[in-house]
Amino acid sequence: MSTPSVNTSAEIPAGFGEAAFEAFLATRDEPAWVTESRRQAFQRYRELLETELDPEEWRRVDLRALRPDRFQLCTSQAEQSAAPETATLLTGQADFAGHVKHTDGQLISSEMSEELAAKGVIFGDLATVVREHGELIQPYFMTRAVDSQRDRFSAWHAAFWTGGTVLYVPRNIIVDAPLHSLITLQADKAADLSHTLVILEEGASATLLEETASVSDDLLGLHVGAVELILAKEARLRYVQLQNWNHKVWHVAHQAGRVENNGFLQWTVGGIGAKLAHIHQDVVLDGRGSEAEVNGVTFSTDNQIHSFYTQQSHNAAETRSDLLYKQVLRDQARAIWRGMIRVEKEGQQTNGYQRNDSLMLSPTCRADAIPGLEIEADDVRCTHGATAGRVDEEQIFYCMSRGMSEYEAMHMIVEGFFQTVFDRIPVEAVRETLNQAIIKKLGFGR
């Protein structure tokens, strides 16, 4: 069978219409099943553009200023050859067993220790792994975790995904040292539709630290991403995502984790950057005895909007989920969290918990927290809670009366507010990284 020619240097029209889609396909060197899935997703995307988004999830998120036609996909790795080194939150914080870097959706570098490669671990660029290990990837890619037909953003991503990271760990293989994935935006008005896929076979264990960053503070950007975390029986995964775009990037993502019998997923989210960030995050416990711990830390300043729509689904007996989000707001920023614990009839003896706490550093910021429960089983323990409040002026006065500056007092209070989340994170590099990000961003009273 002849292979169609691929023009990797073709210029793709701005926007995401049919002309841009066909030009994009002409730049891809992919198996037929990938091309077909893209075409189906694009057709679904066009249909969903005419359909309203789920009001329960989106009514508090204003997308009127988002204009997709302003953004453009990058298709040539050569355009990124001069990409500068980006000083990211995790730079120099840990020794990694492997590293993958993408800029504007294109692979820049990929490496992994020879020891892990000899054990059958796969860690690298999604586009490359799809070509070289398609039979392994196809059963998992957007079939079990993220639903490509859920809404216009998931279909948009499924049609136009570019770069991305794959981690595959074979049965009973333990990856002790963390792996690192870095996604950056460099060009003005660049669109990144990267995809993260983690597959852990039975009894496998790994830690993946992933971060996003902008090379410049002044350039517009768009990220429409997806994350899929798939754990087999007795697998254990620690996944950390630190979102640190500049304040001119739109960040929308669908993220989902699925856990089988006695598996354990620890998922930590740090939201620091972006103009507007909206994350749809699903944790699905499919097997008896499976567990998930979800940690979230966000710090919103200026006019930033950080929005999370989280769902904890218990589909089997004796499962446990524990979600804790802590949010600090300042200036005119806004934080939105809508959480739901869903227990199916099969989910007897479930233990589900969710909590969201917001700390306001100014009278003009706003936090919306809406927890919820949907329980079909009759032998469960499910609880939820949400709090919001201002910094206690007496605490600030007390600290200042003992020689601290107002800045030092505020930092101590904010750090203490986040400490309960930090205590749940076993990776020291992540704890230190989040603390340093808070120090940089605090700068109150401007």
N, C-alpha and C positions, 0 to 999 in steps of 0.2 A: 504494500500500500504506500502510495506516495505521501510525503509529509508536506502540508502547505507551507509556503514561505512565510517567514516571520520578519517583519520590519520593526526592529526594536528602536529605531531612531525616528519613527514617524511622529509627527506632532498631532496631539489629540486636541480637538476643540475644547474650549472651556465649557463647563457645565456637564450634565449627565444625561443628555438626550440621546436619541437613536444614533445620530451621526457620531457623537462622542463614543458611544458604546461600540459601534462597528469599528471605529478607528482603534479603540482600545484592544478589541479582540485581535486585530491584525498584528499587534505587537507581542502577543502571548505565544509561548511555546509550551503547550499543555496537552495532556491526554484528552481524548474525545469526551470522556465522561465529565471532565471539568468544564469544557466549553458548553456542553449541553446543559449542565446545571446552571451555568451563568445565563444562558439564554432564557431558561425557565424563570430564573429569578428576576431578570430584567423585565420580562413580560408581567410578572407579578408586581414589580415595582411600579410600572406604568399604571396598572390597575389601582394600586393602593394610593397613588397620588390623588385619585379622585374620591378617596374614602377618608372620613374623619378619623383622627387618632383616638384611641381609647380615652374618653374624658376622665375616667378615674385616675389614670396615670399622668395625663398631660394637661389637665385643666389649670394647673398652677405654673406651667412652664410656657413662657411667651416666645414663640419661634418666628414672630413676624419679621424680625430683622435678619433672619438667616436666609441668604440668597445663594443657593447652590451654584447658580450660573457664574458666580464670581470666581469659583475655584477650579483648579485644573490638576489632573493627574500627571505625575512625572513617569516616564517610561524608560528612560535611558540611564543606566548605571554610570555611564561616562559623565553625565551631568553632575554626578555627586562625587567625582574623583577628587575634587578639591574641597570636600566637606571638612570644615575645621573640627578640631577636637572639642567636644562639648564637655564642660565641667558639670557633671550631673550630681544629684544628691548622693549617689552611692559611690562616686569616684574615690578610689583609694580606701574604701571602708572595709573591704573584705577580699580574701583570695578566692577567686571563682574557679570552678572546675571546667567551665565553658562560658563562652560569650558570643552573643549574636547582636549585631548592630544594623539597624535600618535607618535611612534618611529619606524623607519624602516618599516612603513606600518602596524604596529600592535597597537591596542588600549592599552593605558596605564591607562587612567582615563577619566571619564565622569561624569559631575554633572550639575544640573540645579536647580534653585530655585523652591520650592514647589508651590509658587504662580503661576508661569508660567505653570507648569505642570497641575495645576488645571484648567487653561484656555484652555487646549488642545494643547499647544505649544509642539512641538517635537524638541529636540536638542540632538544629540548624534552621535554615531558611525554608519557609513553607513551600514556596514555588519549586525549589529544588527537590525537597522531599516528596512532593506530589509526583514529580517526574520519575524519581528513582525508586520510590516505595509506594506507588499508587495503590497496590493491592492491600497494603496495611492501612493507609489513610482513608480510603473511600468509605469503609463501613462506619467511620466515626465522624467524618467531616460534615458538620451541619445536618446531622441525621438524628442525633440522640440528645444533644444539649441545647444549642441555640436553634430556634425555629426560624428558618429563612422566610417564612410566610406570615410571621406574626404581625408586622406592621411595615410601613414604607422604609424605615431605617434598616431593619434586618434584611429586607429584600434588596435594598440599595447596596448594602455591604456585600451580600452574596453575589450580586452581579458584577461588582467592580473591585473586589478585594485585590490587593496588590501584594505587599510584603507580609511578613508575619513569621512567627516562631513556632516550631514543633519540638516537643519533648516527648520521647517514647522511652519507657523504661520496661525491660522484659521482666518476666516473672521472677520474684524473689531477689531481685537486684536492689541493693541499697546504695544510693548515691549520697554520700556523707557531706561533701562540700557543696555549697550553693552554686547554682547556675544563674547567669545574668543575661537579661534581654533588654536592649535599649532601643527606643523608638524616638527619632528626632524629626523636627520640621525645620528646614533651612530656607527654602525658596518662598518668596512672597506669594500668598494666595495658593499655596500648595495644599493638596488634599491627600490625606493618609487614610487608607482603609485596611489597615493591618489586622491580621487574625492570629490569635494565640490558641494553639491546640496542645493540650497535655493529655497523654494517655499513659496510665500506670496499670500494668498487668497485676495479676494476683500476687499479693505479698510484697510488691515493690514499694520503694520509698524515695522521695526526692524533695528538694527545696528549689523553687524558682523565684528569683527576684526580678521584677520587670518594672522599668520606669520610662516615662515619656518626658521629653524636654524640648524646648524651643531654642534654636541657636541664637536668635535675636529677640529682644523685647518689643520690637516695633512692627513685626510682620504679621499679616493676617494668616490664619490657617484653619483647616478643617480636619477633624478626625471622626470617622464613622467606623467604629471598630467592633470586634467580637472576641470573646474569650470563652473557650470550652475546656473544662476540667473534668476528665472522665476517669474514675477510680474503680478498679475491679475489687474483688473480695480481699479484705485485709490489707489493702494498699493505704499508704499514708503520704499525704502531700501537704507541704507548706507553700502557699502561693502568696506573694506580696506584689501589689501594684501601686506604684507611687506616681501619681499624675501631677506633673509640674510644668504644664504648658505656660506660655505667657498669657497675658490678660486679653489677647485678641484672637484666641483660638476657640472655635466651637468644638465641643467634645460630646459625642453621643455614642453610646455603646450598649450592646446586648451581651450579657455575661451569664454563664450558667455552669454549675458544677453538679455532677451526678455521682453518687457514692453507693457502692454495693455492700454486701454483708460485712459487718465489722470493719469497714473502711473508716478512715478519719481524714477530714479535710479541714485545714486551718487556713482561712482566707482573710488577708489583711489588706485594707484599702486606705490609701492616703490621698486626700484631695487637697491640693495646694493651689494649682493654677487653673487656667481657662477663663474665658469670658463667661461662658455658660457650659456647665457640664451636667449631663443627664445620664445616669446609669440605670439600666434595667438589670437587676441582679437576682438570679434564681439559684437556690440551693435545693437540690432534690435528693432525698434519702430513699433509695430504692430497696435496700437490703436490710434484713433484720440485724439490729445492733450497730447500724451505721451512725456516724457522728459528724457534726459540722460545727465549727466555731468561726464566727464571722466578726472581724474587728474593723471599725471604721474611724478614721480621724480626718476631719476637714477643718480648714482655716480659711474663711472667706473675708476679703477686704474690698475696699472701693465699691464697685457696682457688680461684683461677681455674684453668680448664681450657681450653687451646688445642689443638685437634685438627685435623690436616690429613690428607686422604687424596688423594694426588696421583697422576695417571697421565699419562705421556708416551707417546703412541701414534704410531708411525712407519708410515704407510701407503703411502709412496712412496720412491723411491730418492733418495739423496744428500741426505737431510734431517739436520738437526742440532737437538738440544735440550740445554739446559744449565740445570739447576735447582740453586739454592743457597739453603738455609734456615738461618738462624741464630736460636737461641732462648736467651733468658736467663730463668732461673727463680729465685724467692725464696720464702721462707715455706713454705707447704704447697702451693704451686702445682704444676701438672702440665702437661707438654707431650707431645703424641702426634703422631708423624708416621709414616705408612705410605706409602711411595713405590713406584711400579712403572714400569719402562720396558718397553713392549710394542712389538716389531718384527714386522711381518707379513712374509710371504714376499716381497712386492714391495719391501720396504724395504732393498734391498741398498745397501751403502756408507753406511749410517747411522752417525752419530756421536752417541751419547746419553750424558749424564752427569747424575748426581744426587748431592747431598751434603747432609747434615744435621749441624749442630754444636750442641751444647747446653752452656751454661755455668751451673753451679749456684752460687748465692750463699748457700745454706743447706743444712744436712744433712737437712732434712725435705721438700725438693721432690723431684720425680721426672720423669724424661724417658724416653719409650719411642720408639725409632727403629728402623723396620723397612724397609730398602730391598729392592728386588727386581727381577729381570729375567725377562722372557719373550721369547725370541728364536726366531723361525721362519726368519730369513734366515741365510746362511752367510758373508757378507762384511760384517761390521759391527765397530764399535768402541764397546762399551757398558761403562761402569764406574760404580760407585757406592761410597759410603762414608758412615759415620756415626761421630761421636765425642761423648763426654759426659765432663765432668769438673768438679772444683771449682776455684775461684780459688786460685792459688798464693799461700800465705801469705808466701813470700819476696818476691814481687813487691810485695805491700802494704807489707811492712816496708821494702823498698828505697825506695819512693816516700815513705813517711813519714819516713825518715831524711834525706830531702832537703827537708823542710819542708812537705810536703803533709799535709792532714788525711786521716783514713781515708776520709771521704766523697769527697774529691777523687781519692784513689788508686783507689777503686772505680770512680768515673766514668771515669777514664782507661782502666782495664782493660776495662770494658764497651764503651766507645766504640771501643777498639782491636779488640775482638772482632767488633764489627759492621762495622768499616771495609771489609772485603773486599766486603761487600754494598753499602755506600754508594758504593764506587768504581765499581760497575756501573750506578749510577743517574745518568743524564745531567741530570736536572732538579734544579737547585740548590735550588729551593723544597722539594722532597720530601726531599732530604738534610738540610737544615736543620730541617725539621719533625720528622723522625724523631729527630734528635739532641736537640731540645728536649723531645720526649715522653719520651725516656730520662732526661733530667735531672730532669724532674718526677716520674717514677715510681721513681727509684732508691731514695731514702729508706730505706736498709737499716737493720738493727739495731733495728727497733722492738720 
